[in-house]
Structure formats: C-alpha cells, structure tokens
Amino acid sequence: MQHLALDARPLRVAGVTSIAAIAALPLVPGHDAVGCPLRAVTGVPCPFCGMTRGVGRLFDGDLGGALSLNPGSVLLVLGAVALFLFVRRATIRVPTWAPILVLAAMWSFQLTKFATGRPL
C-alpha cells in the first residue's frame, strides 16, 4: 500500500496558525464578506464550504452547528490538536487513498445539502 510521507513540523505550525486565525476572525470587521470562489462563480459549494464558520461554531461550543455546516471543520480541529499535543514523529505516513476519501465525503455532504436546499 502506498503512503504519503508528510513532514509534521509545518503541519503543526499550519494547524495552530489556522486555528488562531479562525479564533481571531470575529474581531475583523467584515469577516463574513469572505466567500467561496467556486460557489460565487458556479453556485455550487466546494468541499470546504462552511469550514471556517464550522470551526467558529466549535469555538462557541456549538458542536451540532459545526457538524451541520461542514463535518470537516471538526476533523480539522481534532487533527490540529492531535498533531500539536500527541504526535511527536517528524514524519507522518498517510495512506494515499485517505485524503481522496475524505475530500469525496466532504463534497458529497455539501452537494447533498445543496441538492436538498439545506443552508450551506
């Protein structure tokens, strides 16, 4: 089975930086104006639509709200926390199929919401 070998150090920095930026986002005037480029052009949501708002809901203690916006937001926070607190290896090996499966599941979730008229 093939694996992706990922350097854990930049992933830790990216995870902590992303969570800190999303936590500070409500302090920025007009932060709600940032939208998804794919959705703006085509009207179709991307796999990542709702993740920023989902992480924000997690910081507000609203797990259900985060999951309804994009379950990937919960995975992102859990992954960032796990990388920062528990993973001490310099290299992380991920099966090559895993990112593809996660991306496909996230997009399926978004397209189902889109097709059924649920709020994105």
C-alpha positions in Angstrom: 0.0 0.0 0.0 1.3 3.4 -0.9 1.6 6.2 1.7 2.2 9.9 1.6 5.1 10.9 3.9 4.3 14.3 5.4 6.7 16.5 7.4 4.9 17.0 10.7 6.6 20.3 11.7 5.0 22.5 9.0 1.6 20.7 9.6 1.8 21.6 13.3 2.5 25.3 12.5 -0.2 25.4 9.9 -2.7 23.8 12.3 -2.0 26.1 15.2 -1.9 29.2 12.9 -5.2 28.3 11.2 -7.0 27.8 14.5 -5.6 31.0 15.9 -6.6 32.9 12.8 -10.1 31.5 12.8 -10.5 32.2 16.5 -9.5 35.9 15.8 -11.6 36.2 12.7 -14.7 37.5 14.5 -12.6 40.5 15.6 -12.0 41.5 12.0 -14.7 43.9 10.6 -16.5 42.5 7.6 -15.2 38.9 8.1 -18.5 37.5 6.9 -17.9 39.0 3.5 -15.3 36.3 2.6 -17.0 33.8 0.4 -16.2 30.6 -1.6 -14.8 31.4 -5.1 -16.2 28.2 -6.6 -19.7 28.9 -5.2 -19.5 32.6 -6.3 -18.8 31.6 -9.9 -20.8 28.4 -10.3 -23.3 28.5 -7.4 -22.1 25.0 -6.4 -20.4 24.6 -3.0 -16.9 23.3 -2.7 -15.9 20.5 -0.3 -14.6 23.2 2.1 -17.6 25.4 2.2 -18.7 26.1 5.8 -15.4 25.0 7.4 -14.4 28.5 8.7 -17.9 29.1 10.1 -17.9 25.5 11.5 -14.6 26.0 13.4 -16.0 29.3 14.7 -19.1 27.4 15.9 -16.8 24.9 17.7 -15.1 27.8 19.5 -18.6 28.9 20.5 -19.3 25.4 21.9 -21.8 24.5 19.2 -20.7 21.1 18.0 -24.0 20.4 16.3 -23.8 23.7 14.4 -20.2 22.9 13.3 -21.2 19.4 12.1 -24.2 20.8 10.1 -22.0 23.4 8.4 -19.2 21.0 7.5 -18.1 17.9 9.4 -14.6 18.6 8.1 -14.3 21.5 10.5 -14.5 19.2 13.4 -11.9 16.9 11.8 -9.7 19.9 11.2 -9.7 21.0 14.8 -9.2 17.4 16.1 -6.4 16.8 13.7 -4.7 20.1 14.6 -5.0 19.4 18.3 -3.7 15.8 17.9 -0.8 17.0 15.8 0.1 19.6 18.3 -0.3 17.6 21.5 0.2 14.0 20.7 2.2 13.4 17.5 5.9 13.5 18.2 7.2 11.9 15.0 9.0 14.0 12.4 7.2 12.3 9.5 3.5 11.2 9.3 2.6 8.5 6.9 -0.9 8.7 5.5 -2.4 6.1 3.1 -2.8 7.7 -0.4 -6.5 6.9 -0.5 -7.3 8.6 2.8 -7.2 12.3 1.6 -9.2 11.3 -1.5 -11.8 9.6 0.5 -12.2 12.5 3.0 -12.4 15.0 0.2 -15.0 12.9 -1.7 -17.1 12.5 1.6 -16.9 16.2 2.3 -18.0 17.2 -1.2 -20.8 14.6 -1.2 -22.1 16.1 2.1 -22.0 19.6 0.5 -23.7 18.6 -2.7 -26.4 16.7 -0.8 -27.1 19.9 1.3 -27.1 21.9 -2.0 -29.5 19.5 -3.7 -31.9 19.3 -0.8 -32.0 23.1 -0.2 -30.4 22.9 3.2 -28.5 26.1 4.2 -24.8 26.0 3.2 
